Amino acid sequence: MARKRYTAEQIINHLREAEIFISQGKSRREASRQIGITDKTYYRWCKEYGGMDISQAKRLKDLE
């Protein structure tokens, strides 16, 4: 299975989409499937990028 690589900006946008689905009453599992990722990936992304703006993610990338 081919592996996709997402940029920090794409990850933050996917997390925002998932939050919208969750606020509409869907479960986290359904929301993560809706955006095309697994539950484990969703929780890993939330741990790393949760609550960040795109500008903050770019700054983090520059620091790394």
mmCIF file of the N, C-alpha and C atoms, coordinates in Angstrom:
data_MODEL
# 
_entry.id   MODEL 
# 
loop_
_atom_site.group_PDB 
_atom_site.id 
_atom_site.type_symbol 
_atom_site.label_atom_id 
_atom_site.label_alt_id 
_atom_site.label_comp_id 
_atom_site.label_asym_id 
_atom_site.label_entity_id 
_atom_site.label_seq_id 
_atom_site.pdbx_PDB_ins_code 
_atom_site.Cartn_x 
_atom_site.Cartn_y 
_atom_site.Cartn_z 
_atom_site.occupancy 
_atom_site.B_iso_or_equiv 
_atom_site.pdbx_formal_charge 
_atom_site.auth_seq_id 
_atom_site.auth_comp_id 
_atom_site.auth_asym_id 
_atom_site.auth_atom_id 
_atom_site.pdbx_PDB_model_num 
ATOM 1   N N  . MET A 1 1  ? 0.839   -1.167 0.000  1.00 0.00 ? 1  MET A N  1 
ATOM 2   C CA . MET A 1 1  ? 0.000   0.000  0.000  1.00 0.00 ? 1  MET A CA 1 
ATOM 3   C C  . MET A 1 1  ? 0.894   1.243  0.000  1.00 0.00 ? 1  MET A C  1 
ATOM 4   N N  . ALA A 1 2  ? 0.621   2.142  -0.882 1.00 0.00 ? 2  ALA A N  1 
ATOM 5   C CA . ALA A 1 2  ? 1.415   3.363  -0.998 1.00 0.00 ? 2  ALA A CA 1 
ATOM 6   C C  . ALA A 1 2  ? 1.127   4.278  0.185  1.00 0.00 ? 2  ALA A C  1 
ATOM 7   N N  . ARG A 1 3  ? 2.148   4.938  0.636  1.00 0.00 ? 3  ARG A N  1 
ATOM 8   C CA . ARG A 1 3  ? 2.029   5.814  1.779  1.00 0.00 ? 3  ARG A CA 1 
ATOM 9   C C  . ARG A 1 3  ? 1.967   7.264  1.327  1.00 0.00 ? 3  ARG A C  1 
ATOM 10  N N  . LYS A 1 4  ? 1.010   8.001  1.858  1.00 0.00 ? 4  LYS A N  1 
ATOM 11  C CA . LYS A 1 4  ? 0.882   9.412  1.522  1.00 0.00 ? 4  LYS A CA 1 
ATOM 12  C C  . LYS A 1 4  ? 1.654   10.231 2.550  1.00 0.00 ? 4  LYS A C  1 
ATOM 13  N N  . ARG A 1 5  ? 2.236   11.289 2.092  1.00 0.00 ? 5  ARG A N  1 
ATOM 14  C CA . ARG A 1 5  ? 2.912   12.220 2.984  1.00 0.00 ? 5  ARG A CA 1 
ATOM 15  C C  . ARG A 1 5  ? 2.151   13.538 2.946  1.00 0.00 ? 5  ARG A C  1 
ATOM 16  N N  . TYR A 1 6  ? 1.790   14.000 4.111  1.00 0.00 ? 6  TYR A N  1 
ATOM 17  C CA . TYR A 1 6  ? 1.043   15.242 4.212  1.00 0.00 ? 6  TYR A CA 1 
ATOM 18  C C  . TYR A 1 6  ? 1.949   16.333 4.778  1.00 0.00 ? 6  TYR A C  1 
ATOM 19  N N  . THR A 1 7  ? 1.732   17.550 4.311  1.00 0.00 ? 7  THR A N  1 
ATOM 20  C CA . THR A 1 7  ? 2.441   18.684 4.875  1.00 0.00 ? 7  THR A CA 1 
ATOM 21  C C  . THR A 1 7  ? 1.744   19.095 6.165  1.00 0.00 ? 7  THR A C  1 
ATOM 22  N N  . ALA A 1 8  ? 2.407   19.920 6.946  1.00 0.00 ? 8  ALA A N  1 
ATOM 23  C CA . ALA A 1 8  ? 1.818   20.375 8.210  1.00 0.00 ? 8  ALA A CA 1 
ATOM 24  C C  . ALA A 1 8  ? 0.523   21.145 7.955  1.00 0.00 ? 8  ALA A C  1 
ATOM 25  N N  . GLU A 1 9  ? 0.489   21.914 6.890  1.00 0.00 ? 9  GLU A N  1 
ATOM 26  C CA . GLU A 1 9  ? -0.713  22.681 6.565  1.00 0.00 ? 9  GLU A CA 1 
ATOM 27  C C  . GLU A 1 9  ? -1.885  21.763 6.228  1.00 0.00 ? 9  GLU A C  1 
ATOM 28  N N  . GLN A 1 10 ? -1.602  20.707 5.472  1.00 0.00 ? 10 GLN A N  1 
ATOM 29  C CA . GLN A 1 10 ? -2.650  19.746 5.116  1.00 0.00 ? 10 GLN A CA 1 
ATOM 30  C C  . GLN A 1 10 ? -3.154  19.016 6.354  1.00 0.00 ? 10 GLN A C  1 
ATOM 31  N N  . ILE A 1 11 ? -2.259  18.677 7.259  1.00 0.00 ? 11 ILE A N  1 
ATOM 32  C CA . ILE A 1 11 ? -2.654  17.977 8.481  1.00 0.00 ? 11 ILE A CA 1 
ATOM 33  C C  . ILE A 1 11 ? -3.576  18.850 9.316  1.00 0.00 ? 11 ILE A C  1 
ATOM 34  N N  . ILE A 1 12 ? -3.221  20.120 9.466  1.00 0.00 ? 12 ILE A N  1 
ATOM 35  C CA . ILE A 1 12 ? -4.050  21.027 10.261 1.00 0.00 ? 12 ILE A CA 1 
ATOM 36  C C  . ILE A 1 12 ? -5.426  21.200 9.613  1.00 0.00 ? 12 ILE A C  1 
ATOM 37  N N  . ASN A 1 13 ? -5.470  21.291 8.299  1.00 0.00 ? 13 ASN A N  1 
ATOM 38  C CA . ASN A 1 13 ? -6.763  21.395 7.612  1.00 0.00 ? 13 ASN A CA 1 
ATOM 39  C C  . ASN A 1 13 ? -7.595  20.130 7.804  1.00 0.00 ? 13 ASN A C  1 
ATOM 40  N N  . HIS A 1 14 ? -6.972  18.966 7.754  1.00 0.00 ? 14 HIS A N  1 
ATOM 41  C CA . HIS A 1 14 ? -7.701  17.714 7.985  1.00 0.00 ? 14 HIS A CA 1 
ATOM 42  C C  . HIS A 1 14 ? -8.230  17.648 9.412  1.00 0.00 ? 14 HIS A C  1 
ATOM 43  N N  . LEU A 1 15 ? -7.444  18.096 10.378 1.00 0.00 ? 15 LEU A N  1 
ATOM 44  C CA . LEU A 1 15 ? -7.906  18.091 11.765 1.00 0.00 ? 15 LEU A CA 1 
ATOM 45  C C  . LEU A 1 15 ? -9.093  19.031 11.951 1.00 0.00 ? 15 LEU A C  1 
ATOM 46  N N  . ARG A 1 16 ? -9.077  20.160 11.274 1.00 0.00 ? 16 ARG A N  1 
ATOM 47  C CA . ARG A 1 16 ? -10.214 21.086 11.351 1.00 0.00 ? 16 ARG A CA 1 
ATOM 48  C C  . ARG A 1 16 ? -11.462 20.461 10.742 1.00 0.00 ? 16 ARG A C  1 
ATOM 49  N N  . GLU A 1 17 ? -11.297 19.767 9.616  1.00 0.00 ? 17 GLU A N  1 
ATOM 50  C CA . GLU A 1 17 ? -12.440 19.070 9.009  1.00 0.00 ? 17 GLU A CA 1 
ATOM 51  C C  . GLU A 1 17 ? -13.003 18.033 9.961  1.00 0.00 ? 17 GLU A C  1 
ATOM 52  N N  . ALA A 1 18 ? -12.119 17.284 10.621 1.00 0.00 ? 18 ALA A N  1 
ATOM 53  C CA . ALA A 1 18 ? -12.558 16.258 11.558 1.00 0.00 ? 18 ALA A CA 1 
ATOM 54  C C  . ALA A 1 18 ? -13.316 16.887 12.723 1.00 0.00 ? 18 ALA A C  1 
ATOM 55  N N  . GLU A 1 19 ? -12.858 18.027 13.215 1.00 0.00 ? 19 GLU A N  1 
ATOM 56  C CA . GLU A 1 19 ? -13.562 18.707 14.301 1.00 0.00 ? 19 GLU A CA 1 
ATOM 57  C C  . GLU A 1 19 ? -14.966 19.125 13.876 1.00 0.00 ? 19 GLU A C  1 
ATOM 58  N N  . ILE A 1 20 ? -15.113 19.523 12.624 1.00 0.00 ? 20 ILE A N  1 
ATOM 59  C CA . ILE A 1 20 ? -16.438 19.891 12.113 1.00 0.00 ? 20 ILE A CA 1 
ATOM 60  C C  . ILE A 1 20 ? -17.351 18.674 12.105 1.00 0.00 ? 20 ILE A C  1 
ATOM 61  N N  . PHE A 1 21 ? -16.843 17.539 11.619 1.00 0.00 ? 21 PHE A N  1 
ATOM 62  C CA . PHE A 1 21 ? -17.657 16.318 11.594 1.00 0.00 ? 21 PHE A CA 1 
ATOM 63  C C  . PHE A 1 21 ? -18.031 15.880 13.011 1.00 0.00 ? 21 PHE A C  1 
ATOM 64  N N  . ILE A 1 22 ? -17.102 16.015 13.952 1.00 0.00 ? 22 ILE A N  1 
ATOM 65  C CA . ILE A 1 22 ? -17.381 15.626 15.332 1.00 0.00 ? 22 ILE A CA 1 
ATOM 66  C C  . ILE A 1 22 ? -18.443 16.538 15.939 1.00 0.00 ? 22 ILE A C  1 
ATOM 67  N N  . SER A 1 23 ? -18.379 17.832 15.634 1.00 0.00 ? 23 SER A N  1 
ATOM 68  C CA . SER A 1 23 ? -19.378 18.762 16.160 1.00 0.00 ? 23 SER A CA 1 
ATOM 69  C C  . SER A 1 23 ? -20.761 18.505 15.564 1.00 0.00 ? 23 SER A C  1 
ATOM 70  N N  . GLN A 1 24 ? -20.803 17.857 14.398 1.00 0.00 ? 24 GLN A N  1 
ATOM 71  C CA . GLN A 1 24 ? -22.079 17.515 13.772 1.00 0.00 ? 24 GLN A CA 1 
ATOM 72  C C  . GLN A 1 24 ? -22.663 16.231 14.353 1.00 0.00 ? 24 GLN A C  1 
ATOM 73  N N  . GLY A 1 25 ? -21.956 15.605 15.301 1.00 0.00 ? 25 GLY A N  1 
ATOM 74  C CA . GLY A 1 25 ? -22.494 14.437 15.978 1.00 0.00 ? 25 GLY A CA 1 
ATOM 75  C C  . GLY A 1 25 ? -21.891 13.117 15.555 1.00 0.00 ? 25 GLY A C  1 
ATOM 76  N N  . LYS A 1 26 ? -20.903 13.136 14.695 1.00 0.00 ? 26 LYS A N  1 
ATOM 77  C CA . LYS A 1 26 ? -20.261 11.892 14.287 1.00 0.00 ? 26 LYS A CA 1 
ATOM 78  C C  . LYS A 1 26 ? -19.197 11.514 15.314 1.00 0.00 ? 26 LYS A C  1 
ATOM 79  N N  . SER A 1 27 ? -18.873 10.234 15.377 1.00 0.00 ? 27 SER A N  1 
ATOM 80  C CA . SER A 1 27 ? -17.833 9.791  16.298 1.00 0.00 ? 27 SER A CA 1 
ATOM 81  C C  . SER A 1 27 ? -16.459 10.116 15.728 1.00 0.00 ? 27 SER A C  1 
ATOM 82  N N  . ARG A 1 28 ? -15.444 10.027 16.557 1.00 0.00 ? 28 ARG A N  1 
ATOM 83  C CA . ARG A 1 28 ? -14.081 10.287 16.093 1.00 0.00 ? 28 ARG A CA 1 
ATOM 84  C C  . ARG A 1 28 ? -13.674 9.293  15.016 1.00 0.00 ? 28 ARG A C  1 
ATOM 85  N N  . ARG A 1 29 ? -14.081 8.066  15.179 1.00 0.00 ? 29 ARG A N  1 
ATOM 86  C CA . ARG A 1 29 ? -13.757 7.036  14.187 1.00 0.00 ? 29 ARG A CA 1 
ATOM 87  C C  . ARG A 1 29 ? -14.386 7.367  12.839 1.00 0.00 ? 29 ARG A C  1 
ATOM 88  N N  . GLU A 1 30 ? -15.655 7.756  12.845 1.00 0.00 ? 30 GLU A N  1 
ATOM 89  C CA . GLU A 1 30 ? -16.328 8.120  11.595 1.00 0.00 ? 30 GLU A CA 1 
ATOM 90  C C  . GLU A 1 30 ? -15.688 9.358  10.973 1.00 0.00 ? 30 GLU A C  1 
ATOM 91  N N  . ALA A 1 31 ? -15.331 10.325 11.804 1.00 0.00 ? 31 ALA A N  1 
ATOM 92  C CA . ALA A 1 31 ? -14.720 11.560 11.295 1.00 0.00 ? 31 ALA A CA 1 
ATOM 93  C C  . ALA A 1 31 ? -13.367 11.274 10.661 1.00 0.00 ? 31 ALA A C  1 
ATOM 94  N N  . SER A 1 32 ? -12.567 10.428 11.306 1.00 0.00 ? 32 SER A N  1 
ATOM 95  C CA . SER A 1 32 ? -11.254 10.122 10.745 1.00 0.00 ? 32 SER A CA 1 
ATOM 96  C C  . SER A 1 32 ? -11.390 9.343  9.444  1.00 0.00 ? 32 SER A C  1 
ATOM 97  N N  . ARG A 1 33 ? -12.334 8.439  9.375  1.00 0.00 ? 33 ARG A N  1 
ATOM 98  C CA . ARG A 1 33 ? -12.567 7.703  8.124  1.00 0.00 ? 33 ARG A CA 1 
ATOM 99  C C  . ARG A 1 33 ? -13.068 8.633  7.026  1.00 0.00 ? 33 ARG A C  1 
ATOM 100 N N  . GLN A 1 34 ? -13.851 9.629  7.415  1.00 0.00 ? 34 GLN A N  1 
ATOM 101 C CA . GLN A 1 34 ? -14.393 10.576 6.445  1.00 0.00 ? 34 GLN A CA 1 
ATOM 102 C C  . GLN A 1 34 ? -13.273 11.374 5.771  1.00 0.00 ? 34 GLN A C  1 
ATOM 103 N N  . ILE A 1 35 ? -12.227 11.716 6.528  1.00 0.00 ? 35 ILE A N  1 
ATOM 104 C CA . ILE A 1 35 ? -11.132 12.481 5.939  1.00 0.00 ? 35 ILE A CA 1 
ATOM 105 C C  . ILE A 1 35 ? -10.044 11.585 5.368  1.00 0.00 ? 35 ILE A C  1 
ATOM 106 N N  . GLY A 1 36 ? -10.192 10.267 5.525  1.00 0.00 ? 36 GLY A N  1 
ATOM 107 C CA . GLY A 1 36 ? -9.302  9.332  4.847  1.00 0.00 ? 36 GLY A CA 1 
ATOM 108 C C  . GLY A 1 36 ? -8.078  8.911  5.626  1.00 0.00 ? 36 GLY A C  1 
ATOM 109 N N  . ILE A 1 37 ? -8.157  8.914  6.961  1.00 0.00 ? 37 ILE A N  1 
ATOM 110 C CA . ILE A 1 37 ? -7.026  8.470  7.776  1.00 0.00 ? 37 ILE A CA 1 
ATOM 111 C C  . ILE A 1 37 ? -7.526  7.470  8.814  1.00 0.00 ? 37 ILE A C  1 
ATOM 112 N N  . THR A 1 38 ? -6.598  6.801  9.475  1.00 0.00 ? 38 THR A N  1 
ATOM 113 C CA . THR A 1 38 ? -6.968  5.845  10.514 1.00 0.00 ? 38 THR A CA 1 
ATOM 114 C C  . THR A 1 38 ? -7.099  6.547  11.856 1.00 0.00 ? 38 THR A C  1 
ATOM 115 N N  . ASP A 1 39 ? -7.678  5.837  12.833 1.00 0.00 ? 39 ASP A N  1 
ATOM 116 C CA . ASP A 1 39 ? -7.820  6.397  14.173 1.00 0.00 ? 39 ASP A CA 1 
ATOM 117 C C  . ASP A 1 39 ? -6.466  6.708  14.791 1.00 0.00 ? 39 ASP A C  1 
ATOM 118 N N  . LYS A 1 40 ? -5.532  5.811  14.605 1.00 0.00 ? 40 LYS A N  1 
ATOM 119 C CA . LYS A 1 40 ? -4.203  5.992  15.178 1.00 0.00 ? 40 LYS A CA 1 
ATOM 120 C C  . LYS A 1 40 ? -3.536  7.243  14.611 1.00 0.00 ? 40 LYS A C  1 
ATOM 121 N N  . THR A 1 41 ? -3.670  7.453  13.313 1.00 0.00 ? 41 THR A N  1 
ATOM 122 C CA . THR A 1 41 ? -3.105  8.641  12.677 1.00 0.00 ? 41 THR A CA 1 
ATOM 123 C C  . THR A 1 41 ? -3.781  9.894  13.215 1.00 0.00 ? 41 THR A C  1 
ATOM 124 N N  . TYR A 1 42 ? -5.086  9.837  13.400 1.00 0.00 ? 42 TYR A N  1 
ATOM 125 C CA . TYR A 1 42 ? -5.819  10.989 13.926 1.00 0.00 ? 42 TYR A CA 1 
ATOM 126 C C  . TYR A 1 42 ? -5.283  11.388 15.298 1.00 0.00 ? 42 TYR A C  1 
ATOM 127 N N  . TYR A 1 43 ? -5.126  10.418 16.196 1.00 0.00 ? 43 TYR A N  1 
ATOM 128 C CA . TYR A 1 43 ? -4.646  10.720 17.539 1.00 0.00 ? 43 TYR A CA 1 
ATOM 129 C C  . TYR A 1 43 ? -3.195  11.183 17.527 1.00 0.00 ? 43 TYR A C  1 
ATOM 130 N N  . ARG A 1 44 ? -2.381  10.637 16.638 1.00 0.00 ? 44 ARG A N  1 
ATOM 131 C CA . ARG A 1 44 ? -0.985  11.066 16.530 1.00 0.00 ? 44 ARG A CA 1 
ATOM 132 C C  . ARG A 1 44 ? -0.909  12.511 16.042 1.00 0.00 ? 44 ARG A C  1 
ATOM 133 N N  . TRP A 1 45 ? -1.727  12.835 15.036 1.00 0.00 ? 45 TRP A N  1 
ATOM 134 C CA . TRP A 1 45 ? -1.758  14.200 14.519 1.00 0.00 ? 45 TRP A CA 1 
ATOM 135 C C  . TRP A 1 45 ? -2.263  15.175 15.583 1.00 0.00 ? 45 TRP A C  1 
ATOM 136 N N  . CYS A 1 46 ? -3.286  14.783 16.356 1.00 0.00 ? 46 CYS A N  1 
ATOM 137 C CA . CYS A 1 46 ? -3.802  15.656 17.409 1.00 0.00 ? 46 CYS A CA 1 
ATOM 138 C C  . CYS A 1 46 ? -2.735  15.914 18.460 1.00 0.00 ? 46 CYS A C  1 
ATOM 139 N N  . LYS A 1 47 ? -1.968  14.901 18.764 1.00 0.00 ? 47 LYS A N  1 
ATOM 140 C CA . LYS A 1 47 ? -0.907  15.050 19.759 1.00 0.00 ? 47 LYS A CA 1 
ATOM 141 C C  . LYS A 1 47 ? 0.156   16.025 19.265 1.00 0.00 ? 47 LYS A C  1 
ATOM 142 N N  . GLU A 1 48 ? 0.490   15.960 17.984 1.00 0.00 ? 48 GLU A N  1 
ATOM 143 C CA . GLU A 1 48 ? 1.558   16.782 17.438 1.00 0.00 ? 48 GLU A CA 1 
ATOM 144 C C  . GLU A 1 48 ? 1.083   18.158 16.990 1.00 0.00 ? 48 GLU A C  1 
ATOM 145 N N  . TYR A 1 49 ? -0.070  18.230 16.324 1.00 0.00 ? 49 TYR A N  1 
ATOM 146 C CA . TYR A 1 49 ? -0.515  19.472 15.709 1.00 0.00 ? 49 TYR A CA 1 
ATOM 147 C C  . TYR A 1 49 ? -1.797  20.047 16.291 1.00 0.00 ? 49 TYR A C  1 
ATOM 148 N N  . GLY A 1 50 ? -2.364  19.438 17.303 1.00 0.00 ? 50 GLY A N  1 
ATOM 149 C CA . GLY A 1 50 ? -3.630  19.898 17.858 1.00 0.00 ? 50 GLY A CA 1 
ATOM 150 C C  . GLY A 1 50 ? -3.553  21.313 18.393 1.00 0.00 ? 50 GLY A C  1 
ATOM 151 N N  . GLY A 1 51 ? -4.462  22.165 17.979 1.00 0.00 ? 51 GLY A N  1 
ATOM 152 C CA . GLY A 1 51 ? -4.517  23.533 18.458 1.00 0.00 ? 51 GLY A CA 1 
ATOM 153 C C  . GLY A 1 51 ? -3.575  24.501 17.762 1.00 0.00 ? 51 GLY A C  1 
ATOM 154 N N  . MET A 1 52 ? -2.878  24.053 16.738 1.00 0.00 ? 52 MET A N  1 
ATOM 155 C CA . MET A 1 52 ? -1.949  24.936 16.029 1.00 0.00 ? 52 MET A CA 1 
ATOM 156 C C  . MET A 1 52 ? -2.634  25.637 14.868 1.00 0.00 ? 52 MET A C  1 
ATOM 157 N N  . ASP A 1 53 ? -2.126  26.828 14.567 1.00 0.00 ? 53 ASP A N  1 
ATOM 158 C CA . ASP A 1 53 ? -2.492  27.520 13.334 1.00 0.00 ? 53 ASP A CA 1 
ATOM 159 C C  . ASP A 1 53 ? -1.474  27.128 12.268 1.00 0.00 ? 53 ASP A C  1 
ATOM 160 N N  . ILE A 1 54 ? -1.781  27.431 11.033 1.00 0.00 ? 54 ILE A N  1 
ATOM 161 C CA . ILE A 1 54 ? -0.866  27.104 9.940  1.00 0.00 ? 54 ILE A CA 1 
ATOM 162 C C  . ILE A 1 54 ? 0.450   27.859 10.096 1.00 0.00 ? 54 ILE A C  1 
ATOM 163 N N  . SER A 1 55 ? 0.368   29.101 10.543 1.00 0.00 ? 55 SER A N  1 
ATOM 164 C CA . SER A 1 55 ? 1.598   29.884 10.728 1.00 0.00 ? 55 SER A CA 1 
ATOM 165 C C  . SER A 1 55 ? 2.486   29.277 11.805 1.00 0.00 ? 55 SER A C  1 
ATOM 166 N N  . GLN A 1 56 ? 1.889   28.752 12.857 1.00 0.00 ? 56 GLN A N  1 
ATOM 167 C CA . GLN A 1 56 ? 2.666   28.108 13.912 1.00 0.00 ? 56 GLN A CA 1 
ATOM 168 C C  . GLN A 1 56 ? 3.326   26.828 13.411 1.00 0.00 ? 56 GLN A C  1 
ATOM 169 N N  . ALA A 1 57 ? 2.634   26.100 12.557 1.00 0.00 ? 57 ALA A N  1 
ATOM 170 C CA . ALA A 1 57 ? 3.196   24.871 12.003 1.00 0.00 ? 57 ALA A CA 1 
ATOM 171 C C  . ALA A 1 57 ? 4.384   25.187 11.098 1.00 0.00 ? 57 ALA A C  1 
ATOM 172 N N  . LYS A 1 58 ? 4.283   26.247 10.318 1.00 0.00 ? 58 LYS A N  1 
ATOM 173 C CA . LYS A 1 58 ? 5.405   26.648 9.473  1.00 0.00 ? 58 LYS A CA 1 
ATOM 174 C C  . LYS A 1 58 ? 6.605   27.039 10.326 1.00 0.00 ? 58 LYS A C  1 
ATOM 175 N N  . ARG A 1 59 ? 6.343   27.745 11.409 1.00 0.00 ? 59 ARG A N  1 
ATOM 176 C CA . ARG A 1 59 ? 7.423   28.157 12.309 1.00 0.00 ? 59 ARG A CA 1 
ATOM 177 C C  . ARG A 1 59 ? 8.079   26.933 12.946 1.00 0.00 ? 59 ARG A C  1 
ATOM 178 N N  . LEU A 1 60 ? 7.285   25.959 13.356 1.00 0.00 ? 60 LEU A N  1 
ATOM 179 C CA . LEU A 1 60 ? 7.816   24.730 13.926 1.00 0.00 ? 60 LEU A CA 1 
ATOM 180 C C  . LEU A 1 60 ? 8.693   24.002 12.920 1.00 0.00 ? 60 LEU A C  1 
ATOM 181 N N  . LYS A 1 61 ? 8.249   23.948 11.683 1.00 0.00 ? 61 LYS A N  1 
ATOM 182 C CA . LYS A 1 61 ? 9.008   23.295 10.630 1.00 0.00 ? 61 LYS A CA 1 
ATOM 183 C C  . LYS A 1 61 ? 10.338  24.001 10.408 1.00 0.00 ? 61 LYS A C  1 
ATOM 184 N N  . ASP A 1 62 ? 10.331  25.332 10.436 1.00 0.00 ? 62 ASP A N  1 
ATOM 185 C CA . ASP A 1 62 ? 11.560  26.089 10.266 1.00 0.00 ? 62 ASP A CA 1 
ATOM 186 C C  . ASP A 1 62 ? 12.535  25.857 11.419 1.00 0.00 ? 62 ASP A C  1 
ATOM 187 N N  . LEU A 1 63 ? 12.009  25.710 12.614 1.00 0.00 ? 63 LEU A N  1 
ATOM 188 C CA . LEU A 1 63 ? 12.863  25.464 13.769 1.00 0.00 ? 63 LEU A CA 1 
ATOM 189 C C  . LEU A 1 63 ? 13.507  24.087 13.733 1.00 0.00 ? 63 LEU A C  1 
ATOM 190 N N  . GLU A 1 64 ? 12.779  23.127 13.159 1.00 0.00 ? 64 GLU A N  1 
ATOM 191 C CA . GLU A 1 64 ? 13.325  21.776 13.064 1.00 0.00 ? 64 GLU A CA 1 
ATOM 192 C C  . GLU A 1 64 ? 14.430  21.759 12.027 1.00 0.00 ? 64 GLU A C  1 
# 
